[in-house]
């Protein structure tokens, strides 16, 4: 399984779906991080490489990943997402209902952070919790 991490494009969004420590915690999967994804919060591409991730351009993230994670939905069209991909992040289903339905019609599933209950006893981020639950593991 390959997990892709996108660089955020929403206005004023500085977070990133997975930080290098999160990548280390996903040892049984490969992770591809979009170039400069963590720059806004002080994590360089070298930090992600040191955590075991591969750093690549956005096109490669979409082409190779089985699961793609973000914080807020990208501001660009998701035309290059391939069928069978799972998208995890805030989905904003009230405002993006038609986009999510269109993705589902293409065989692309969307899991919203806002729909994944967090465990009170975990220290994992929302992204990591969602990933672990999607993979059938307890956070």
VMD Tcl script that builds the backbone (N, CA, C; Angstrom):
set m [mol new atoms 417]
animate dup $m
set s [atomselect $m all]
$s set {name element resname resid chain x y z} {
  {N N UNK 1 A 0.842 -1.170 0.000}
  {CA C UNK 1 A 0.000 0.000 0.000}
  {C C UNK 1 A 0.887 1.232 0.000}
  {N N UNK 2 A 0.473 2.233 -0.772}
  {CA C UNK 2 A 1.204 3.496 -0.853}
  {C C UNK 2 A 0.274 4.628 -0.440}
  {N N UNK 3 A 0.749 5.437 0.501}
  {CA C UNK 3 A -0.003 6.598 0.960}
  {C C UNK 3 A 0.678 7.846 0.424}
  {N N UNK 4 A -0.107 8.720 -0.194}
  {CA C UNK 4 A 0.397 9.985 -0.714}
  {C C UNK 4 A -0.038 11.142 0.159}
  {N N UNK 5 A 0.856 12.086 0.378}
  {CA C UNK 5 A 0.584 13.269 1.195}
  {C C UNK 5 A 0.690 14.497 0.300}
  {N N UNK 6 A -0.401 15.277 0.236}
  {CA C UNK 6 A -0.411 16.459 -0.620}
  {C C UNK 6 A 0.054 17.705 0.107}
  {N N UNK 7 A 0.629 18.620 -0.660}
  {CA C UNK 7 A 0.929 19.968 -0.168}
  {C C UNK 7 A -0.400 20.723 -0.168}
  {N N UNK 8 A -0.678 21.421 0.902}
  {CA C UNK 8 A -1.950 22.139 1.030}
  {C C UNK 8 A -1.987 23.353 0.109}
  {N N UNK 9 A -3.157 23.586 -0.492}
  {CA C UNK 9 A -3.327 24.708 -1.412}
  {C C UNK 9 A -4.419 25.675 -0.959}
  {N N UNK 10 A -5.161 25.340 0.090}
  {CA C UNK 10 A -6.204 26.233 0.588}
  {C C UNK 10 A -5.560 27.500 1.157}
  {N N UNK 11 A -6.232 28.623 0.972}
  {CA C UNK 11 A -5.731 29.904 1.458}
  {C C UNK 11 A -5.512 29.846 2.973}
  {N N UNK 12 A -4.357 30.301 3.400}
  {CA C UNK 12 A -3.977 30.377 4.819}
  {C C UNK 12 A -3.888 29.019 5.520}
  {N N UNK 13 A -3.877 27.934 4.793}
  {CA C UNK 13 A -3.742 26.606 5.418}
  {C C UNK 13 A -2.267 26.273 5.532}
  {N N UNK 14 A -1.779 26.150 6.753}
  {CA C UNK 14 A -0.370 25.871 6.982}
  {C C UNK 14 A -0.121 24.428 7.401}
  {N N UNK 15 A -1.152 23.716 7.796}
  {CA C UNK 15 A -0.972 22.343 8.282}
  {C C UNK 15 A -0.633 21.397 7.136}
  {N N UNK 16 A -0.207 20.208 7.508}
  {CA C UNK 16 A 0.034 19.130 6.554}
  {C C UNK 16 A -0.580 17.867 7.152}
  {N N UNK 17 A -1.091 16.994 6.308}
  {CA C UNK 17 A -1.823 15.823 6.791}
  {C C UNK 17 A -0.966 14.870 7.618}
  {N N UNK 18 A 0.284 14.697 7.251}
  {CA C UNK 18 A 1.194 13.831 8.006}
  {C C UNK 18 A 2.530 14.544 8.172}
  {N N UNK 19 A 3.038 14.556 9.387}
  {CA C UNK 19 A 4.370 15.097 9.629}
  {C C UNK 19 A 5.355 13.921 9.635}
  {N N UNK 20 A 6.656 14.194 9.595}
  {CA C UNK 20 A 7.619 13.085 9.551}
  {C C UNK 20 A 7.435 12.042 10.658}
  {N N UNK 21 A 7.103 12.448 11.878}
  {CA C UNK 21 A 6.876 11.462 12.949}
  {C C UNK 21 A 5.704 10.542 12.618}
  {N N UNK 22 A 4.650 11.081 11.980}
  {CA C UNK 22 A 3.516 10.247 11.558}
  {C C UNK 22 A 3.968 9.217 10.528}
  {N N UNK 23 A 4.834 9.658 9.611}
  {CA C UNK 23 A 5.344 8.746 8.566}
  {C C UNK 23 A 6.090 7.588 9.214}
  {N N UNK 24 A 6.912 7.885 10.216}
  {CA C UNK 24 A 7.642 6.818 10.920}
  {C C UNK 24 A 6.681 5.819 11.551}
  {N N UNK 25 A 5.533 6.283 12.003}
  {CA C UNK 25 A 4.539 5.413 12.626}
  {C C UNK 25 A 3.790 4.537 11.643}
  {N N UNK 26 A 3.952 4.788 10.363}
  {CA C UNK 26 A 3.295 3.993 9.322}
  {C C UNK 26 A 4.327 3.098 8.642}
  {N N UNK 27 A 5.069 2.356 9.426}
  {CA C UNK 27 A 6.231 1.605 8.950}
  {C C UNK 27 A 5.903 0.520 7.929}
  {N N UNK 28 A 4.686 0.008 7.929}
  {CA C UNK 28 A 4.366 -1.106 7.018}
  {C C UNK 28 A 3.841 -0.661 5.662}
  {N N UNK 29 A 3.851 0.646 5.411}
  {CA C UNK 29 A 3.390 1.155 4.128}
  {C C UNK 29 A 4.439 2.105 3.560}
  {N N UNK 30 A 4.385 2.298 2.256}
  {CA C UNK 30 A 5.241 3.287 1.625}
  {C C UNK 30 A 4.504 4.620 1.625}
  {N N UNK 31 A 5.246 5.697 1.780}
  {CA C UNK 31 A 4.658 7.031 1.796}
  {C C UNK 31 A 5.373 7.892 0.759}
  {N N UNK 32 A 4.573 8.587 -0.057}
  {CA C UNK 32 A 5.092 9.562 -1.022}
  {C C UNK 32 A 4.544 10.919 -0.613}
  {N N UNK 33 A 5.427 11.878 -0.426}
  {CA C UNK 33 A 5.039 13.213 0.014}
  {C C UNK 33 A 5.279 14.194 -1.126}
  {N N UNK 34 A 4.274 15.025 -1.408}
  {CA C UNK 34 A 4.447 16.045 -2.434}
  {C C UNK 34 A 5.529 17.027 -1.992}
  {N N UNK 35 A 6.381 17.383 -2.926}
  {CA C UNK 35 A 7.484 18.304 -2.665}
  {C C UNK 35 A 6.985 19.553 -1.926}
  {N N UNK 36 A 7.698 19.958 -0.889}
  {CA C UNK 36 A 7.405 21.141 -0.065}
  {C C UNK 36 A 6.118 21.030 0.744}
  {N N UNK 37 A 5.584 19.837 0.947}
  {CA C UNK 37 A 4.320 19.676 1.673}
  {C C UNK 37 A 4.397 20.200 3.099}
  {N N UNK 38 A 5.529 20.039 3.766}
  {CA C UNK 38 A 5.636 20.450 5.159}
  {C C UNK 38 A 6.363 21.755 5.387}
  {N N UNK 39 A 6.742 22.413 4.321}
  {CA C UNK 39 A 7.568 23.627 4.430}
  {C C UNK 39 A 6.906 24.699 5.295}
  {N N UNK 40 A 5.590 24.879 5.192}
  {CA C UNK 40 A 4.920 25.973 5.912}
  {C C UNK 40 A 4.941 25.787 7.434}
  {N N UNK 41 A 5.223 24.564 7.894}
  {CA C UNK 41 A 5.307 24.338 9.342}
  {C C UNK 41 A 6.703 23.893 9.776}
  {N N UNK 42 A 7.676 24.109 8.915}
  {CA C UNK 42 A 9.053 23.883 9.305}
  {C C UNK 42 A 9.634 22.519 8.988}
  {N N UNK 43 A 8.924 21.696 8.228}
  {CA C UNK 43 A 9.461 20.394 7.832}
  {C C UNK 43 A 9.874 20.448 6.364}
  {N N UNK 44 A 11.143 20.204 6.121}
  {CA C UNK 44 A 11.640 20.197 4.754}
  {C C UNK 44 A 11.530 18.811 4.131}
  {N N UNK 45 A 11.763 18.755 2.847}
  {CA C UNK 45 A 11.730 17.468 2.146}
  {C C UNK 45 A 12.727 16.485 2.749}
  {N N UNK 46 A 13.872 16.987 3.209}
  {CA C UNK 46 A 14.882 16.122 3.835}
  {C C UNK 46 A 14.338 15.462 5.103}
  {N N UNK 47 A 13.491 16.178 5.855}
  {CA C UNK 47 A 12.880 15.597 7.058}
  {C C UNK 47 A 11.990 14.408 6.694}
  {N N UNK 48 A 11.233 14.550 5.617}
  {CA C UNK 48 A 10.377 13.447 5.179}
  {C C UNK 48 A 11.207 12.272 4.664}
  {N N UNK 49 A 12.261 12.574 3.918}
  {CA C UNK 49 A 13.133 11.487 3.439}
  {C C UNK 49 A 13.750 10.744 4.624}
  {N N UNK 50 A 14.178 11.477 5.648}
  {CA C UNK 50 A 14.782 10.851 6.827}
  {C C UNK 50 A 13.778 9.979 7.576}
  {N N UNK 51 A 12.494 10.271 7.437}
  {CA C UNK 51 A 11.455 9.471 8.101}
  {C C UNK 51 A 11.074 8.240 7.288}
  {N N UNK 52 A 11.650 8.120 6.088}
  {CA C UNK 52 A 11.371 6.957 5.257}
  {C C UNK 52 A 10.452 7.218 4.081}
  {N N UNK 53 A 10.003 8.450 3.916}
  {CA C UNK 53 A 9.110 8.784 2.804}
  {C C UNK 53 A 9.908 9.115 1.552}
  {N N UNK 54 A 9.246 8.988 0.437}
  {CA C UNK 54 A 9.789 9.436 -0.837}
  {C C UNK 54 A 9.161 10.801 -1.112}
  {N N UNK 55 A 9.895 11.737 -1.671}
  {CA C UNK 55 A 9.383 13.057 -2.016}
  {C C UNK 55 A 9.269 13.127 -3.530}
  {N N UNK 56 A 8.110 13.620 -4.010}
  {CA C UNK 56 A 7.851 13.626 -5.448}
  {C C UNK 56 A 6.949 14.791 -5.829}
  {N N UNK 57 A 6.785 14.974 -7.110}
  {CA C UNK 57 A 5.844 15.975 -7.621}
  {C C UNK 57 A 4.420 15.453 -7.473}
  {N N UNK 58 A 3.453 16.361 -7.493}
  {CA C UNK 58 A 2.046 16.020 -7.294}
  {C C UNK 58 A 1.567 14.927 -8.252}
  {N N UNK 59 A 1.954 15.001 -9.516}
  {CA C UNK 59 A 1.493 14.017 -10.490}
  {C C UNK 59 A 1.881 12.600 -10.078}
  {N N UNK 60 A 3.091 12.435 -9.552}
  {CA C UNK 60 A 3.524 11.113 -9.110}
  {C C UNK 60 A 2.776 10.665 -7.861}
  {N N UNK 61 A 2.491 11.609 -6.966}
  {CA C UNK 61 A 1.719 11.265 -5.770}
  {C C UNK 61 A 0.382 10.661 -6.194}
  {N N UNK 62 A -0.318 11.312 -7.119}
  {CA C UNK 62 A -1.608 10.804 -7.571}
  {C C UNK 62 A -1.471 9.509 -8.381}
  {N N UNK 63 A -0.433 9.401 -9.185}
  {CA C UNK 63 A -0.264 8.223 -10.046}
  {C C UNK 63 A 0.053 6.958 -9.257}
  {N N UNK 64 A 0.759 7.079 -8.151}
  {CA C UNK 64 A 1.241 5.893 -7.441}
  {C C UNK 64 A 0.495 5.546 -6.158}
  {N N UNK 65 A -0.231 6.499 -5.594}
  {CA C UNK 65 A -0.810 6.296 -4.263}
  {C C UNK 65 A -2.143 5.555 -4.298}
  {N N UNK 66 A -2.305 4.661 -3.325}
  {CA C UNK 66 A -3.590 3.985 -3.116}
  {C C UNK 66 A -4.496 4.836 -2.240}
  {N N UNK 67 A -3.873 5.562 -1.318}
  {CA C UNK 67 A -4.572 6.475 -0.417}
  {C C UNK 67 A -3.868 7.816 -0.527}
  {N N UNK 68 A -4.646 8.901 -0.653}
  {CA C UNK 68 A -4.086 10.252 -0.700}
  {C C UNK 68 A -4.696 11.037 0.457}
  {N N UNK 69 A -3.824 11.699 1.236}
  {CA C UNK 69 A -4.298 12.454 2.402}
  {C C UNK 69 A -4.018 13.940 2.232}
  {N N UNK 70 A -4.930 14.736 2.798}
  {CA C UNK 70 A -4.775 16.176 2.843}
  {C C UNK 70 A -5.428 16.678 4.114}
  {N N UNK 71 A -5.254 17.960 4.414}
  {CA C UNK 71 A -5.998 18.570 5.510}
  {C C UNK 71 A -7.291 19.128 4.933}
  {N N UNK 72 A -7.198 20.143 4.076}
  {CA C UNK 72 A -8.374 20.710 3.411}
  {C C UNK 72 A -8.363 20.294 1.946}
  {N N UNK 73 A -9.540 20.203 1.328}
  {CA C UNK 73 A -9.592 19.780 -0.075}
  {C C UNK 73 A -8.713 20.663 -0.967}
  {N N UNK 74 A -8.058 20.063 -1.939}
  {CA C UNK 74 A -7.238 20.846 -2.866}
  {C C UNK 74 A -8.086 21.885 -3.602}
  {N N UNK 75 A -7.433 22.968 -4.003}
  {CA C UNK 75 A -8.125 24.026 -4.733}
  {C C UNK 75 A -8.095 23.790 -6.240}
  {N N UNK 76 A -7.555 22.683 -6.666}
  {CA C UNK 76 A -7.469 22.342 -8.088}
  {C C UNK 76 A -8.364 21.127 -8.362}
  {N N UNK 77 A -8.744 20.924 -9.626}
  {CA C UNK 77 A -9.580 19.759 -9.963}
  {C C UNK 77 A -8.843 18.451 -9.672}
  {N N UNK 78 A -9.588 17.435 -9.331}
  {CA C UNK 78 A -9.005 16.128 -9.008}
  {C C UNK 78 A -9.139 15.160 -10.180}
  {N N UNK 79 A -8.989 15.682 -11.390}
  {CA C UNK 79 A -9.135 14.877 -12.597}
  {C C UNK 79 A -8.085 13.788 -12.726}
  {N N UNK 80 A -6.905 13.986 -12.127}
  {CA C UNK 80 A -5.821 13.016 -12.293}
  {C C UNK 80 A -5.860 11.892 -11.259}
  {N N UNK 81 A -6.830 11.921 -10.349}
  {CA C UNK 81 A -6.944 10.839 -9.367}
  {C C UNK 81 A -7.465 9.603 -10.095}
  {N N UNK 82 A -6.805 8.486 -9.870}
  {CA C UNK 82 A -7.195 7.267 -10.588}
  {C C UNK 82 A -8.257 6.483 -9.824}
  {N N UNK 83 A -9.100 5.757 -10.535}
  {CA C UNK 83 A -10.111 4.923 -9.872}
  {C C UNK 83 A -9.450 3.964 -8.884}
  {N N UNK 84 A -10.135 3.722 -7.780}
  {CA C UNK 84 A -9.611 2.837 -6.746}
  {C C UNK 84 A -8.882 3.571 -5.640}
  {N N UNK 85 A -8.599 4.848 -5.844}
  {CA C UNK 85 A -7.905 5.640 -4.835}
  {C C UNK 85 A -8.884 6.021 -3.730}
  {N N UNK 86 A -8.377 6.095 -2.506}
  {CA C UNK 86 A -9.154 6.575 -1.370}
  {C C UNK 86 A -8.564 7.923 -0.957}
  {N N UNK 87 A -9.419 8.931 -0.825}
  {CA C UNK 87 A -9.008 10.273 -0.424}
  {C C UNK 87 A -9.409 10.490 1.026}
  {N N UNK 88 A -8.452 10.879 1.868}
  {CA C UNK 88 A -8.724 11.093 3.282}
  {C C UNK 88 A -8.310 12.512 3.662}
  {N N UNK 89 A -9.222 13.217 4.271}
  {CA C UNK 89 A -8.976 14.584 4.714}
  {C C UNK 89 A -10.309 15.233 4.993}
  {N N UNK 90 A -10.307 16.490 5.404}
  {CA C UNK 90 A -11.582 17.178 5.511}
  {C C UNK 90 A -12.190 17.200 4.124}
  {N N UNK 91 A -13.437 16.781 4.005}
  {CA C UNK 91 A -14.088 16.682 2.700}
  {C C UNK 91 A -15.103 17.794 2.459}
  {N N UNK 92 A -15.568 18.431 3.522}
  {CA C UNK 92 A -16.585 19.479 3.414}
  {C C UNK 92 A -17.781 18.984 2.602}
  {N N UNK 93 A -18.420 17.876 3.056}
  {CA C UNK 93 A -19.469 17.247 2.262}
  {C C UNK 93 A -20.702 18.108 2.019}
  {N N UNK 94 A -20.962 19.087 2.854}
  {CA C UNK 94 A -22.121 19.952 2.612}
  {C C UNK 94 A -21.907 20.841 1.393}
  {N N UNK 95 A -20.692 21.345 1.228}
  {CA C UNK 95 A -20.406 22.243 0.105}
  {C C UNK 95 A -19.823 21.519 -1.109}
  {N N UNK 96 A -19.268 20.334 -0.902}
  {CA C UNK 96 A -18.611 19.601 -1.992}
  {C C UNK 96 A -19.361 18.317 -2.351}
  {N N UNK 97 A -20.638 18.260 -2.043}
  {CA C UNK 97 A -21.424 17.052 -2.291}
  {C C UNK 97 A -21.303 16.591 -3.741}
  {N N UNK 98 A -21.446 17.507 -4.696}
  {CA C UNK 98 A -21.392 17.131 -6.114}
  {C C UNK 98 A -20.006 16.631 -6.522}
  {N N UNK 99 A -18.961 17.259 -5.985}
  {CA C UNK 99 A -17.592 16.815 -6.292}
  {C C UNK 99 A -17.369 15.409 -5.746}
  {N N UNK 100 A -17.778 15.175 -4.500}
  {CA C UNK 100 A -17.604 13.860 -3.879}
  {C C UNK 100 A -18.409 12.803 -4.634}
  {N N UNK 101 A -19.634 13.151 -5.040}
  {CA C UNK 101 A -20.464 12.205 -5.818}
  {C C UNK 101 A -19.808 11.904 -7.162}
  {N N UNK 102 A -19.233 12.912 -7.794}
  {CA C UNK 102 A -18.535 12.698 -9.065}
  {C C UNK 102 A -17.321 11.803 -8.912}
  {N N UNK 103 A -16.582 11.983 -7.829}
  {CA C UNK 103 A -15.428 11.120 -7.556}
  {C C UNK 103 A -15.882 9.685 -7.321}
  {N N UNK 104 A -16.940 9.524 -6.529}
  {CA C UNK 104 A -17.456 8.178 -6.253}
  {C C UNK 104 A -17.906 7.496 -7.549}
  {N N UNK 105 A -18.516 8.247 -8.446}
  {CA C UNK 105 A -18.946 7.678 -9.734}
  {C C UNK 105 A -17.748 7.192 -10.552}
  {N N UNK 106 A -16.583 7.771 -10.314}
  {CA C UNK 106 A -15.349 7.350 -10.998}
  {C C UNK 106 A -14.609 6.263 -10.233}
  {N N UNK 107 A -15.185 5.773 -9.128}
  {CA C UNK 107 A -14.543 4.707 -8.360}
  {C C UNK 107 A -13.532 5.213 -7.352}
  {N N UNK 108 A -13.689 6.461 -6.909}
  {CA C UNK 108 A -12.785 7.079 -5.948}
  {C C UNK 108 A -13.584 7.358 -4.683}
  {N N UNK 109 A -13.126 6.808 -3.561}
  {CA C UNK 109 A -13.840 6.990 -2.299}
  {C C UNK 109 A -13.230 8.146 -1.509}
  {N N UNK 110 A -14.059 8.826 -0.757}
  {CA C UNK 110 A -13.624 9.944 0.081}
  {C C UNK 110 A -14.008 9.664 1.529}
  {N N UNK 111 A -13.034 9.784 2.421}
  {CA C UNK 111 A -13.284 9.630 3.855}
  {C C UNK 111 A -12.943 10.958 4.508}
  {N N UNK 112 A -13.928 11.558 5.176}
  {CA C UNK 112 A -13.732 12.856 5.794}
  {C C UNK 112 A -13.261 12.741 7.229}
  {N N UNK 113 A -12.253 13.535 7.599}
  {CA C UNK 113 A -11.830 13.583 8.997}
  {C C UNK 113 A -13.037 13.853 9.886}
  {N N UNK 114 A -13.964 14.664 9.361}
  {CA C UNK 114 A -15.107 15.049 10.163}
  {C C UNK 114 A -16.065 13.891 10.421}
  {N N UNK 115 A -15.834 12.748 9.774}
  {CA C UNK 115 A -16.696 11.579 9.980}
  {C C UNK 115 A -16.011 10.451 10.738}
  {N N UNK 116 A -14.714 10.588 11.043}
  {CA C UNK 116 A -13.967 9.537 11.730}
  {C C UNK 116 A -13.868 9.896 13.205}
  {N N UNK 117 A -14.512 9.120 14.085}
  {CA C UNK 117 A -14.430 9.450 15.509}
  {C C UNK 117 A -13.009 9.237 16.038}
  {N N UNK 118 A -12.526 10.210 16.781}
  {CA C UNK 118 A -11.200 10.106 17.382}
  {C C UNK 118 A -11.299 9.348 18.697}
  {N N UNK 119 A -10.261 8.624 19.023}
  {CA C UNK 119 A -10.187 7.918 20.292}
  {C C UNK 119 A -9.644 8.887 21.340}
  {N N UNK 120 A -10.317 9.006 22.450}
  {CA C UNK 120 A -9.884 9.933 23.501}
  {C C UNK 120 A -8.522 9.553 24.063}
  {N N UNK 121 A -8.164 8.280 23.977}
  {CA C UNK 121 A -6.921 7.818 24.592}
  {C C UNK 121 A -5.721 7.838 23.648}
  {N N UNK 122 A -5.868 8.359 22.441}
  {CA C UNK 122 A -4.768 8.329 21.492}
  {C C UNK 122 A -4.115 9.696 21.349}
  {N N UNK 123 A -2.863 9.676 21.011}
  {CA C UNK 123 A -2.129 10.918 20.760}
  {C C UNK 123 A -1.955 11.148 19.271}
  {N N UNK 124 A -2.554 10.292 18.440}
  {CA C UNK 124 A -2.407 10.421 16.993}
  {C C UNK 124 A -3.179 11.612 16.452}
  {N N UNK 125 A -2.706 12.163 15.347}
  {CA C UNK 125 A -3.419 13.230 14.666}
  {C C UNK 125 A -4.672 12.647 14.011}
  {N N UNK 126 A -5.580 13.520 13.578}
  {CA C UNK 126 A -6.794 13.070 12.896}
  {C C UNK 126 A -6.433 12.269 11.648}
  {N N UNK 127 A -5.413 12.716 10.919}
  {CA C UNK 127 A -5.015 12.004 9.705}
  {C C UNK 127 A -4.517 10.608 10.021}
  {N N UNK 128 A -3.647 10.495 11.023}
  {CA C UNK 128 A -3.107 9.188 11.378}
  {C C UNK 128 A -4.206 8.276 11.905}
  {N N UNK 129 A -5.100 8.805 12.730}
  {CA C UNK 129 A -6.218 8.008 13.237}
  {C C UNK 129 A -7.069 7.493 12.088}
  {N N UNK 130 A -7.398 8.368 11.144}
  {CA C UNK 130 A -8.201 7.955 9.992}
  {C C UNK 130 A -7.483 6.891 9.171}
  {N N UNK 131 A -6.175 7.067 8.942}
  {CA C UNK 131 A -5.408 6.079 8.178}
  {C C UNK 131 A -5.401 4.728 8.877}
  {N N UNK 132 A -5.114 4.730 10.175}
  {CA C UNK 132 A -5.045 3.471 10.905}
  {C C UNK 132 A -6.401 2.768 10.902}
  {N N UNK 133 A -7.472 3.507 11.107}
  {CA C UNK 133 A -8.803 2.890 11.091}
  {C C UNK 133 A -9.138 2.367 9.701}
  {N N UNK 134 A -8.767 3.098 8.662}
  {CA C UNK 134 A -9.015 2.641 7.291}
  {C C UNK 134 A -8.271 1.342 7.016}
  {N N UNK 135 A -7.089 1.196 7.610}
  {CA C UNK 135 A -6.277 0.001 7.407}
  {C C UNK 135 A -6.683 -1.125 8.357}
  {N N UNK 136 A -7.723 -0.881 9.194}
  {CA C UNK 136 A -8.211 -1.913 10.093}
  {C C UNK 136 A -7.414 -2.041 11.367}
  {N N UNK 137 A -6.660 -1.026 11.729}
  {CA C UNK 137 A -5.853 -1.079 12.941}
  {C C UNK 137 A -6.405 -0.157 14.003}
  {N N UNK 138 A -6.120 -0.456 15.236}
  {CA C UNK 138 A -6.553 0.382 16.353}
  {C C UNK 138 A -5.505 1.481 16.580}
  {N N UNK 139 A -5.932 2.746 16.604}
  {CA C UNK 139 A -4.966 3.830 16.840}
  {C C UNK 139 A -4.426 3.814 18.263}
}
mol reanalyze $m
mol bondsrecalc $m
mol representation Tube
mol addrep $m
